Amino acid sequence: MANFSAHQLSNPRANVFILVNLGCEMLYVIDQRLKAQQIAQDKSIQVIHDVTTVLLEPKFINSLLEGSKHNNAQLLTADHCKFMLNDIATCSLMRLDEQSMSKLWNLMTMVYKWQLFVSRHRHHLLEITFRHLDAVNRLYADAKINMLIDFTKNTLLDFWNASGEEAQLSIYQTNRAWLQCFNTKISLLIRLGFQAMDGSYFKDVDQDYFTEYVETAGDNIYAKSAEQRERQEREPNRMDQLAAQLNINPPQGEDLQPINARQFQQQFEQTFGNVLFNDPVASSSGCEFVQLQPLSPSSEKEATTMSRTGGALLNQNLLDLYSKMP
């Protein structure tokens, strides 16, 4: 990025990629929390469908694309993106308090930042975006969501191809530069061995699964890590394998002692300065801080009515907001 000017690293054509990719990461977290909080499946489906419908509303996507082509267009700030995604996240039956939205924002930005950190080519941005969209489509697919996903992919592909190589590289580098200010420690990334204790990322990890995560950057990292844990738990003699890797030789006649979970957590909390594993169900997904709050019956009825009309009011508010940006 050192060879790029400040103007090239603030290309407003990056806006749509920032919002769509962060929005998809947001959907992953919401889906995990709905499951962890044991929300009824019909309501979970409605929440995911409502948020996806608003995020990928064709008029909204087109407004981002067309707005970024104006001579006075500007790159969205972090505050703008957070405000818009907060509105999108709360367009359905569930709400997030300020603290949960802040934690959700940290998860979105840091996981997306890691995905671009391990990328090596401008076209990887498009691949990551398409993987995000495909993974969202797999959450609770139906005909309407399929159409929205296809529309978004085709629209972004046309926009990308029409931009040309120089602009594509500028869009890619703008996405990476935009994320540089975020440096939060994420327990999931640390447990996977991808993030250091100072918040930076490891460029290479000496584990087979690292390549799998890199090659599928953009997939649902929470679902993938859960699957990895299940595979590991099914492996025989995992403690023996771990001891061998660490070159641990127990004294003759003594067995390896189990780790005291509470003591380990206390040590871990002292390192991080806060509790990372206060929700046993959520800790496996890395979304332990984010809490969704159900609406009151009257508010739920209003949200349901709005979702049936395609979230028109919220979409118009977002369109109006973007149209007023310099």
PAPABA-306613 format. One record per atom (N, C-alpha, C, O): x, y, z. Coordinates in pm, whole numbers, padded with zeros to 5 digits, always signed. Example, Ala and Ser with C-alpha at 12.3 -4.5 7.8 and 13.67 -1.06 7.14 Angstrom:
BEGIN
+01319-00569+00780+01230-00450+00780+01320-00330+00780+01424-00332+00846+01285-00225+00708+01367-00106+00714+01290+00003+00787+01341+00114+00804
// end
This chain:
BEGIN
+00081-00120+00000+00000+00000+00000+00085+00126+00000+00034+00236-00021+00215+00111+00024+00302+00227+00030+00311+00298-00103+00339+00418-00106+00288+00230-00213+00299+00289-00345+00172+00358-00389+00167+00412-00500+00069+00360-00307-00058+00420-00343-00074+00555-00277-00033+00574-00162-00133+00649-00349-00160+00781-00293-00279+00772-00198-00353+00674-00198-00297+00878-00118-00411+00882-00026-00542+00875-00104-00639+00814-00058-00546+00938-00220-00667+00936-00301-00699+00795-00349-00816+00754-00350-00596+00719-00388-00617+00582-00436-00660+00488-00324-00720+00384-00349-00627+00526-00199-00663+00443-00085-00794+00489-00020-00830+00443+00088-00864+00579-00085-00994+00623-00035-01094+00627-00150-01172+00721-00164-01092+00523-00232-01178+00513-00349-01322+00485-00305-01347+00380-00246-01417+00575-00332-01556+00552-00288-01621+00431-00353-01725+00384-00306-01562+00378-00461-01617+00258-00521-01601+00136-00431-01656+00030-00458-01525+00152-00326-01508+00043-00228-01626+00034-00133-01641-00065-00062-01712+00137-00130-01822+00142-00032-01908+00017-00034-01937-00041+00070-01949-00025-00154-02042-00138-00164-01977-00266-00114-02045-00350-00054-01848-00283-00138-01779-00405-00093-01763-00404+00059-01776-00509+00123-01735-00288+00116-01723-00279+00261-01856-00314+00328-01859-00394+00422-01964-00255+00280-02094-00278+00342-02145-00419+00322-02197-00480+00416-02132-00473+00203-02183-00608+00176-02104-00712+00255-02163-00802+00314-01973-00701+00257-01892-00800+00327-01911-00791+00479-01923-00893+00546-01913-00670+00533-01939-00656+00676-02081-00702+00709-02104-00763+00813-02176-00672+00620-02313-00715+00642-02328-00865+00646-02404-00918+00728-02257-00935+00560-02262-01081+00561-02200-01137+00688-02252-01232+00747-02088-01078+00732-02029-01121+00858-02127-01098+00973-02134-01178+01066-02201-00988+00967-02302-00959+01067-02409-01068+01070-02452-01109+01177-02451-01114+00954-02551-01219+00946-02500-01349+01007-02576-01421+01072-02373-01381+00987-02315-01501+01049-02331-01495+01201-02374-01591+01264-02295-01378+01259-02300-01365+01404-02444-01372+01454-02472-01440+01552-02534-01301+01386-02674-01305+01427-02728-01448+01424-02799-01490+01514-02693-01522+01319-02737-01661+01308-02685-01745+01424-02759-01824+01482-02557-01728+01459-02500-01803+01570-02568-01768+01702-02593-01856+01784-02598-01640+01721-02660-01599+01846-02805-01646+01856-02852-01680+01964-02876-01647+01745-03012-01699+01745-03013-01845+01790-03100-01887+01867-02916-01922+01742-02906-02062+01781-02863-02076+01926-02918-02159+01999-02766-01997+01969-02717-02007+02106-02823-01967+02206-02829-02023+02316-02909-01871+02170-03015-01827+02259-03143-01907+02240-03247-01876+02298-03135-02012+02157-03245-02106+02136-03375-02035+02095-03483-02065+02145-03359-01941+02002-03477-01874+01945-03548-01973+01853-03484-02049+01781-03681-01972+01856-03760-02063+01771-03718-02050+01626-03689-01940+01578-03715-02163+01555-03662-02162+01419-03741-02071+01326-03682-02005+01240-03873-02067+01341-03950-01982+01250-03913-01835+01268-03907-01760+01170-03889-01793+01393-03847-01656+01416-03703-01633+01368-03671-01526+01315-03618-01733+01387-03480-01721+01340-03476-01702+01189-03403-01618+01137-03555-01782+01119-03562-01772+00974-03610-01633+00933-03555-01572+00841-03711-01584+01002-03764-01451+00968-03659-01342+00991-03646-01251+00909-03586-01351+01102-03482-01252+01130-03377-01252+01021-03343-01147+00967-03324-01370+00987-03220-01380+00885-03272-01331+00750-03202-01259+00679-03392-01370+00714-03449-01328+00586-03473-01177+00583-03446-01112+00482-03523-01120+00693-03549-00976+00696-03420-00897+00682-03412-00802+00603-03317-00936+00758-03190-00863+00753-03126-00878+00615-03075-00780+00560-03129-00999+00560-03072-01021+00427-03145-00939+00322-03083-00881+00233-03277-00936+00331-03358-00862+00234-03325-00714+00233-03319-00652+00127-03305-00656+00351-03273-00514+00358-03129-00488+00314-03102-00393+00240-03036-00573+00357-02895-00556+00321-02876-00562+00169-02800-00483+00113-02945-00655+00103-02924-00677-00040-03040-00622-00124-03058-00663-00239-03116-00530-00068-03222-00464-00145-03162-00404-00273-03070-00323-00264-03212-00441-00391-03152-00393-00517-03138-00241-00525-03037-00191-00573-03239-00168-00477-03230-00022-00482-03117+00030-00393-03050+00127-00426-03098-00037-00280-02991+00002-00189-02854-00026-00252-02765+00059-00249-02838-00145-00307-02711-00180-00372-02682-00084-00487-02570-00036-00502-02783-00057-00569-02765+00033-00682-02732+00175-00637-02653+00244-00701-02793+00217-00526-02763+00352-00476-02617+00363-00432-02554+00467-00451-02564+00256-00374-02423+00256-00335-02332+00261-00457-02233+00334-00459-02368+00184-00559-02286+00179-00680-02291+00312-00755-02187+00367-00792-02412+00363-00778-02426+00488-00853-02369+00606-00775-02305+00695-00832-02393+00606-00643-02340+00716-00562-02189+00722-00563-02131+00830-00554-02124+00606-00573-01977+00604-00570-01914+00654-00699-01793+00678-00704-01994+00670-00804-01942+00715-00934-01945+00867-00948-01884+00921-01040-02014+00936-00858-02023+01082-00867-01887+01146-00846-01801+01092-00777-01869+01263-00906-01740+01333-00893-01711+01373-00749-01595+01377-00708-01816+01402-00671-01797+01443-00532-01820+01329-00433-01836+01353-00313-01822+01205-00482-01844+01089-00395-01728+01074-00297-01613+01106-00328-01759+01025-00179-01658+01005-00076-01670+00865-00017-01776+00803-00019-01558+00818+00034-01556+00688+00102-01634+00699+00232-01618+00796+00306-01719+00601+00259-01795+00600+00383-01702+00591+00504-01603+00517+00502-01733+00664+00607-01656+00656+00730-01702+00534+00811-01806+00474+00781-01624+00499+00911-01663+00387+00998-01794+00417+01069-01878+00328+01087-01813+00543+01110-01938+00580+01178-02058+00565+01086-02164+00518+01129-02042+00605+00959-02152+00590+00863-02188+00442+00846-02305+00404+00850-02085+00359+00827-02110+00216+00806-02174+00152+00930-02267+00073+00918-02124+00188+01047-02177+00130+01169-02323+00171+01189-02405+00089+01231-02355+00296+01157-02492+00344+01170-02585+00269+01075-02692+00224+01114-02542+00255+00950-02626+00188+00850-02645+00041+00882-02755-00012+00871-02537-00027+00922-02547-00169+00953-02626-00192+01081-02692-00295+01095-02619-00099+01174-02701-00111+01294-02849-00104+01258-02930-00180+01311-02885-00013+01169-03024-00004+01123-03067-00133+01052-03178-00181+01072-02977-00186+00971-03009-00309+00898-03024-00426+00995-03114-00508+00980-02935-00433+01094-02937-00545+01189-03064-00546+01272-03109-00652+01316-03123-00428+01295-03239-00419+01384-03368-00396+01307-03462-00336+01358-03373-00445+01183-03491-00423+01100-03597-00531+01121-03702-00527+01057-03571-00628+01207-03662-00741+01219-03713-00756+01361-03741-00657+01429-03726-00881+01405-03788-00910+01535-03693-00895+01653-03737-00900+01768-03565-00878+01627-03466-00876+01734-03399-00740+01741-03395-00666+01642-03347-00706+01858-03275-00582+01880-03142-00610+01949-03126-00713+02015-03048-00518+01933-02920-00529+02002-02901-00403+02084-02928-00292+02038-02853-00420+02209-02822-00302+02287-02688-00245+02239-02621-00304+02155-02652-00130+02293-02533-00060+02244-02406-00143+02263-02319-00145+02175-02396-00211+02377-02277-00292+02402-02267-00408+02305-02159-00438+02253-02381-00475+02279-02379-00588+02187-02347-00544+02046-02275-00613+01973-02400-00427+02005-02369-00376+01872-02221-00344+01859-02161-00366+01754-02162-00293+01966-02019-00263+01965-01937-00390+01949-01840-00393+01874-01977-00497+02021-01906-00625+02010-01929-00687+01872-01837-00745+01813-02051-00675+01822-02080-00725+01688-01994-00654+01585-01941-00717+01494-01980-00524+01599-01897-00445+01507-01752-00492+01512-01686-00502+01408-01701-00520+01631-01563-00568+01644-01545-00701+01571-01445-00721+01502-01641-00791+01587-01633-00921+01519-01635-00903+01367-01554-00964+01297-01726-00820+01318-01738-00799+01173-01608-00745+01114-01555-00798+01017-01559-00637+01175-01443-00569+01117-01316-00653+01128-01236-00656+01033-01295-00719+01241-01169-00792+01260-01163-00920+01178-01057-00956+01128-01276-00989+01163-01275-01110+01079-01258-01072+00933-01183-01137+00860-01326-00966+00888-01309-00921+00749-01167-00871+00726-01109-00893+00620-01111-00803+00825-00973-00755+00814-00877-00874+00798-00784-00869+00718-00901-00982+00875-00815-01100+00862-00828-01162+00723-00728-01204+00665-00948-01167+00670-00969-01224+00537-00889-01149+00431-00829-01210+00343-00888-01017+00439-00810-00938+00343-00661-00944+00375-00578-00929+00286-00627-00964+00502-00486-00975+00541-00421-01096+00474-00305-01088+00432-00493-01206+00465-00437-01328+00406-00457-01331+00254-00410-01424+00188-00525-01232+00199-00544-01227+00053-00417-01172-00012-00338-01104+00054-00399-01201-00140-00277-01160-00209-00302-01093-00343-00207-01048-00407-00425-01086-00388-00452-01034-00522-00584-00958-00520-00672-00989-00440-00596-00859-00607-00718-00777-00608-00843-00862-00632-00949-00832-00578-00832-00968-00715-00947-01051-00744-00993-01131-00622-01106-01181-00619-00906-01144-00522-00946-01213-00400-01059-01139-00329-01140-01201-00260-01066-01007-00346-01176-00930-00287-01310-00977-00342-01406-00996-00267-01316-00997-00472-01440-01043-00534-01471-01186-00490-01587-01219-00466-01369-01270-00479-01390-01408-00435-01442-01412-00291-01533-01489-00261-01385-01330-00204-01430-01325-00064-01575-01278-00058-01655-01332+00018-01608-01177-00138-01745-01124-00141-01843-01230-00186-01950-01245-00127-01808-01305-00290-01897-01409-00342-01912-01523-00241-02021-01580-00228-01804-01558-00170-01815-01662-00067-01907-01615+00045-01987-01693+00097-01896-01488+00081-01986-01433+00182-02131-01450+00138-02215-01498+00215-02160-01410+00016-02297-01417-00033-02346-01561-00043-02461-01589-00007-02262-01652-00089-02302-01792-00100-02328-01852+00039-02422-01929+00056-02245-01815+00138-02264-01869+00273-02392-01813+00336-02461-01886+00407-02424-01687+00311-02550-01631+00360-02668-01703+00296-02768-01730+00361-02654-01735+00169-02760-01806+00097-02786-01944+00157-02897-01996+00148-02683-02003+00218-02697-02137+00275-02759-02135+00415-02796-02240+00467-02772-02018+00476-02827-02013+00612-02970-02064+00614-03000-02164+00680-03059-01995+00543-03199-02040+00530-03245-01998+00391-03316-01898+00375-03207-02073+00292-03233-02034+00154-03380-02048+00119-03448-02140+00164-03428-01953+00039-03558-01966-00025-03548-01893-00158-03444-01837-00191-03657-01894-00236-03653-01840-00372-03617-01692-00372-03539-01647-00455-03676-01615-00278-03649-01471-00275-03504-01442-00242-03442-01357-00306-03450-01513-00142-03310-01491-00104-03217-01532-00219-03118-01464-00246-03249-01643-00286-03168-01685-00400-03163-01577-00507-03057-01550-00563-03277-01515-00534-03282-01410-00635-03200-01288-00592-03130-01229-00675-03208-01251-00465-03130-01137-00416-02980-01165-00423-02902-01077-00461-02941-01286-00387-02799-01323-00394-02750-01318-00538-02645-01262-00566-02825-01377-00629-02786-01378-00771-02779-01236-00826-02685-01202-00898-02878-01153-00792-02876-01015-00838-02752-00943-00788-02683-00875-00865-02723-00957-00660-02608-00888-00600-02478-00934-00665-02393-00852-00697-02461-01063-00683-02339-01115-00743-02322-01065-00887-02213-01022-00925-02429-01071-00964-02421-01024-01104-02394-00875-01111-02315-00829-01194-02460-00799-01024-02441-00653-01024-02299-00617-00984-02237-00531-01048-02246-00681-00880-02109-00653-00837-02008-00697-00942-01907-00630-00962-02034-00809-01008-01942-00856-01111-01937-00757-01228-01829-00726-01278-02053-00708-01271-02056-00609-01379-01984-00482-01337-01907-00424-01415-02008-00438-01214-01942-00317-01162-01791-00336-01156-01715-00246-01191-01748-00453-01111-01605-00483-01098-01538-00487-01236-01433-00426-01255-01598-00556-01330-01538-00567-01464-01533-00434-01536-01439-00406-01611-01634-00349-01513-01637-00219-01578-01538-00121-01516-01511-00016-01574-01485-00152-01400-01396-00059-01330-01256-00056-01389-01188+00047-01381-01211-00167-01449-01076-00171-01503-00974-00211-01398-01002-00203-01279-00857-00254-01443-00756-00311-01353-00708-00211-01247-00698-00246-01130-00679-00088-01289-00627+00011-01194-00730+00042-01085-00696+00049-00967-00855+00060-01125-00961+00089-01028-00987-00032-00939-01014-00015-00820-00980-00152-00994-00999-00273-00914-00894-00281-00804-00926-00312-00689-00769-00254-00841-00663-00257-00741-00684-00150-00636-00659-00172-00517-00729-00033-00679-00756+00075-00585-00871+00038-00491-00864+00068-00371-00976-00027-00542-01088-00071-00457-01040-00172-00354-01075-00164-00237-00961-00267-00400-00908-00371-00312-00821-00309-00202-00838-00341-00084-00728-00222-00240-00639-00160-00141-00715-00065-00050-00677-00048+00066-00821-00002-00100-00903+00085-00015-00972+00005+00094-00978+00049+00208-01024-00115+00059-01084-00202+00159-00983-00237+00267-01016-00235+00386-00862-00271+00227-00760-00308+00325-00721-00187+00411-00707-00199+00533-00703-00072+00347-00664+00048+00422-00774+00093+00517-00747+00139+00628-00899+00078+00475-01013+00121+00557-01018+00044+00688-01065+00096+00790-00970-00079+00687-00977-00167+00805-00857-00155+00897-00857-00213+01006-00755-00079+00856-00631-00075+00934-00649-00014+01073-00573-00046+01164-00748+00072+01091-00765+00138+01222-00825+00044+01327-00825+00077+01445-00876-00072+01285-00936-00165+01380-00832-00265+01428-00761-00326+01347-00822-00282+01560-00718-00369+01615-00764-00438+01743-00691-00444+01841-00886-00490+01740-00945-00555+01857-00904-00702+01864-00896-00770+01762-00879-00750+01984-00850-00893+02003-00981-00971+02000-01075-00940+02073-00986-01073+01915-01105-01156+01900-01072-01297+01947-00979-01360+01897-01149-01345+02045-01117-01474+02107-01115-01588+02005-01029-01676+02013-01207-01588+01909-01211-01694+01810-01083-01698+01728-01026-01805+01707-01037-01582+01681-00916-01577+01599-00793-01617+01681-00700-01677+01628-00793-01582+01809-00681-01620+01895-00682-01770+01920-00576-01834+01918-00800-01826+01945-00809-01971+01968-00766-02049+01845-00707-02157+01856-00797-01996+01727-00756-02064+01604-00607-02046+01576-00550-02118+01494-00542-01952+01645-00400-01927+01625-00372-01827+01515-00259-01819+01466-00474-01752+01473-00457-01656+01364-00420-01517+01413-00366-01437+01336-00448-01487+01540-00426-01352+01593-00337-01359+01715-00352-01448+01799-00245-01264+01726-00154-01257+01840-00220-01182+01955-00325-01121+01939-00157-01186+02071-00213-01122+02189-00211-00970+02181-00278-00904+02261-00135-00913+02086-00135-00768+02069-00236-00722+01964-00241-00604+01931-00316-00817+01910-00418-00783+01812-00374-00799+01668-00457-00795+01577-00244-00817+01645-00195-00835+01508-00222-00977+01461-00257-01065+01541-00207-00999+01331-00233-01131+01274-00102-01203+01243-00001-01140+01211-00106-01335+01252+00007-01416+01210-00003-01440+01059-00109-01478+01009+00104-01417+00990+00103-01432+00844+00091-01578+00805+00021-01613+00710+00159-01664+00878+00155-01808+00851+00135-01882+00982+00187-01844+01087+00059-01988+00975+00033-02073+01091+00070-02216+01054+00031-02266+00948+00144-02282+01141+00192-02417+01110+00087-02521+01146+00109-02607+01231-00027-02511+01078-00134-02609+01097-00204-02630+00963-00219-02537+00884-00245-02755+00939-00312-02786+00812-00440-02705+00795-00473-02662+00684-00511-02685+00905-00641-02617+00892-00626-02471+00852-00720-02411+00801-00506-02412+00874-00487-02271+00838-00507-02252+00688-00574-02157+00646-00450-02341+00609-00466-02332+00463-00612-02344+00423-00658-02275+00332-00684-02432+00492-00827-02449+00461-00904-02320+00486-00991-02283+00407-00874-02252+00596-00942-02127+00626-00903-02018+00527-00989-01940+00484-00776-02011+00489-00730-01909+00396-00793-01928+00259-00839-01832+00197-00796-02052+00212-00849-02080+00078-01000-02060+00071-01055-02045-00038-01067-02059+00185-01213-02038+00187-01247-01910+00263-01355-01901+00322-01158-01812+00263-01182-01686+00333-01312-01624+00283-01333-01609+00163-01398-01589+00376-01530-01538+00341-01640-01633+00381-01755-01592+00400-01607-01762+00395-01705-01859+00445-01739-01826+00591-01672-01745+00655-01843-01889+00642-01887-01869+00779-01783-01927+00875-01780-02048+00897-01699-01842+00929-01587-01888+01012-01637-01951+01142-01569-02036+01199-01753-01910+01190-01807-01965+01315-01855-02108+01295-01830-02196+01378-01924-02131+01184-01968-02266+01153-01849-02355+01122-01846-02472+01162-01751-02301+01051-01634-02380+01014-01553-02419+01138-01506-02533+01148-01536-02326+01232-01459-02358+01352-01532-02460+01439-01469-02543+01503-01666-02453+01440-01744-02552+01516-01727-02690+01456-01712-02789+01528-01728-02697+01323-01706-02826+01256-01567-02880+01285-01550-03000+01305-01469-02791+01288-01332-02834+01317-01322-02891+01458-01256-02992+01480-01389-02825+01552-01387-02875+01690-01451-03013+01701-01401-03100+01772-01560-03033+01629-01627-03162+01632-01535-03271+01576-01530-03382+01628-01464-03238+01468-01370-03335+01410-01260-03370+01510-01223-03486+01525-01209-03268+01577-01101-03290+01672-01147-03376+01790-01073-03461+01840-01270-03352+01834-01323-03428+01947-01344-03574+01912-01341-03661+01999-01365-03602+01783-01384-03740+01740-01252-03813+01721-01249-03936+01711-01142-03739+01717-01012-03803+01696-00972-03878+01823-00987-03825+01933-00920-04001+01809-00877-04078+01927-00744-04026+01981-00661-03975+01907-00727-04042+02112-00599-04013+02178-00553-03869+02152-00435-03846+02127-00648-03772+02157-00609-03635+02131-00511-03584+02235-00421-03506+02202-00524-03626+02361-00433-03580+02464-00293-03633+02440-00194-03563+02462-00284-03760+02393-00154-03816+02362-00090-03740+02245+00030-03713+02247-00171-03707+02145-00118-03634+02030-00069-03495+02071+00036-03450+02027-00147-03428+02158-00109-03296+02203+00019-03302+02285+00107-03217+02270+00029-03403+02371+00150-03418+02452+00271-03442+02364+00379-03389+02390+00253-03521+02259+00365-03547+02167+00407-03421+02095+00527-03396+02078+00309-03338+02053+00342-03214+01983+00417-03118+02073+00508-03047+02029+00379-03118+02202+00444-03028+02297+00568-03091+02359+00636-03029+02441+00598-03215+02319+00714-03287+02370+00707-03303+02521+00805-03284+02593+00587-03339+02569+00567-03358+02713+00588-03505+02746+00522-03592+02689+00679-03533+02837+00705-03670+02880+00671-03681+03028+00753-03640+03111+00555-03734+03065+00519-03744+03206+00613-03839+03279+00663-03935+03221+00636-03812+03406+00721-03902+03485+00668-04045+03481+00548-04068+03463+00761-04141+03499+00725-04281+03493+00616-04314+03596+00630-04285+03715+00509-04376+03547+00403-04418+03637+00298-04312+03663+00201-04337+03734+00317-04191+03605+00220-04083+03626+00148-04053+03496+00207-04059+03388+00022-04021+03506-00058-03985+03389-00066-03834+03378-00048-03761+03476-00094-03789+03257-00118-03646+03237-00242-03605+03316-00345-03673+03312-00232-03494+03388-00344-03447+03468-00432-03354+03385-00380-03274+03307-00563-03363+03401-00651-03275+03324-00632-03129+03364-00598-03099+03479-00653-03041+03271-00641-02898+03297-00758-02852+03381-00873-02890+03355-00731-02771+03482-00837-02712+03562-00900-02599+03482-00838-02495+03462-01023-02621+03437-01088-02526+03347-01103-02389+03411-01079-02287+03346-01144-02385+03537-01166-02257+03604-01034-02180+03618-01029-02059+03596-00928-02251+03655-00798-02187+03670-00748-02134+03536-00692-02025+03528-00769-02214+03430-00728-02170+03297-00804-02044+03256-00745-01951+03201-00936-02043+03283-01015-01927+03245-00969-01803+03321-00959-01695+03262-00939-01816+03450-00893-01703+03528-00763-01646+03471-00746-01525+03463-00672-01736+03433-00547-01690+03372-00572-01620+03240-00510-01518+03208-00666-01676+03163-00698-01618+03033-00763-01481+03050-00734-01388+02974-00851-01468+03150-00918-01341+03174-00819-01234+03217-00832-01118+03178-00720-01273+03297-00620-01177+03340-00541-01123+03221-00505-01006+03217-00516-01211+03126-00441-01169+03006-00522-01072+02922-00468-00973+02874-00650-01101+02904-00734-01019+02817-00796-00899+02887-00832-00801+02823-00809-00907+03019-00869-00796+03090-01021-00802+03096-01084-00712+03151-01081-00906+03041-01227-00922+03052-01263-01068+03031-01179-01148+02988-01387-01103+03061-01432-01241+03052-01467-01274+02908-01551-01209+02847-01402-01375+02854-01427-01413+02715-01521-01531+02705-01587-01548+02602-01530-01613+02808-01605-01738+02797-01716-01745+02901-01734-01848+02966-01790-01635+02916-01896-01634+03017-02023-01702+02969-02118-01713+03047-02027-01746+02844-02145-01816+02791-02096-01945+02727-02047-01942+02614-02109-02060+02796-02053-02186+02745-02103-02222+02607-02027-02275+02526-02231-02193+02578-02284-02227+02446-02224-02138+02341-02189-02184+02232-02212-02009+02373-02166-01913+02273-02016-01918+02253-01969-01883+02145-01939-01962+02354-01795-01953+02343-01740-02034+02228-01636-01999+02173-01807-02140+02191-01759-02222+02080-01771-02150+01948-01703-02185+01852-01859-02051+01941-01878-01979+01815-01798-01852+01809-01781-01796+01701-01747-01803+01922-01673-01679+01921-01763-01556+01920-01714-01445+01899-01893-01572+01944-01988-01461+01942-02042-01436+02082-02156-01393+02097-01961-01463+02187-02015-01472+02322-02066-01340+02377-02148-01342+02469-02022-01226+02326-02064-01099+02381-02197-01051+02325-02268-00976+02391-02231-01094+02206-02346-01038+02135-02475-01100+02185-02494-01222+02177-02564-01018+02237-02693-01066+02287-02805-01002+02207-02810-00880+02191-02895-01085+02156-03011-01037+02083-03129-01028+02178-03147-01114+02265-03209-00924+02162-03324-00902+02250-03452-00909+02169-03466-00835+02072-03547-00996+02207-03674-01002+02134-03757-00877+02155-03750-00814+02260-03835-00842+02054-03922-00726+02063-04043-00757+02150-04076-00873+02174-04110-00652+02196-04237-00668+02263-04339-00713+02160-04318-00693+02041-04452-00775+02203-04552-00823+02107-04600-00717+02010-04616-00745+01891-04622-00593+02058-04669-00487+01969-04563-00447+01869-04593-00427+01751-04436-00435+01915-04327-00400+01825-04300-00511+01727-04265-00487+01611-04316-00637+01773-04295-00751+01684-04398-00749+01571-04365-00780+01457-04521-00712+01604-04625-00705+01501-04590-00599+01397-04610-00620+01277-04538-00484+01444-04499-00378+01351-04383-00424+01263-04381-00397+01143-04286-00493+01324-04170-00540+01248-04211-00643+01144-04160-00644+01033-04305-00731+01182-04353-00832+01088-04423-00767+00970-04405-00808+00855-04504-00664+00999-04573-00593+00892-04473-00527+00798-04490-00530+00676-04368-00466+00856-04267-00400+00774-04192-00500+00688-04160-00471+00573-04162-00619+00745-04087-00719+00669-04167-00770+00551-04111-00802+00446-04301-00777+00568-04385-00825+00458-04392-00724+00343-04418-00761+00229-04367-00597+00375-04366-00494+00270-04226-00470+00218-04200-00373+00147-04134-00560+00255-03997-00548+00205-03913-00448+00280-03808-00406+00231-03957-00408+00400-03879-00311+00476-03867-00179+00402-03762-00115+00407-03974-00137+00333-03968-00021+00244-03926+00105+00319-03846+00183+00268-03980+00125+00441-03950+00247+00514-03803+00255+00549-03738+00358+00529-03749+00145+00603-03609+00145+00639-03522+00161+00517-03426+00238+00519-03554+00091+00410-03476+00105+00287-03474+00249+00239-03369+00300+00199-03589+00316+00243-03596+00454+00198-03513+00544+00287-03447+00637+00239-03514+00517+00418-03431+00595+00509-03283+00580+00474-03208+00678+00475-03241+00457+00445-03102+00435+00408-03068+00502+00276-02961+00561+00261-03160+00494+00180-03138+00560+00051-03127+00712+00069-03042+00777+00009-03215+00767+00152-03211+00911+00178-03081+00951+00244-03021+01053+00211-03036+00867+00341-02912+00895+00410-02796+00900+00312-02715+00992+00314-02789+00798+00225-02677+00793+00132-02682+00908+00032-02578+00963-00005-02802+00945-00012-02814+01051-00112-02770+01187-00056-02732+01276-00132-02774+01202+00078-02737+01328+00139-02588+01335+00171-02538+01441+00210-02517+01223+00155-02374+01222+00186-02298+01297+00078-02329+01283-00040-02197+01378+00116-02121+01455+00016-02037+01365-00071-01967+01413-00160
// end
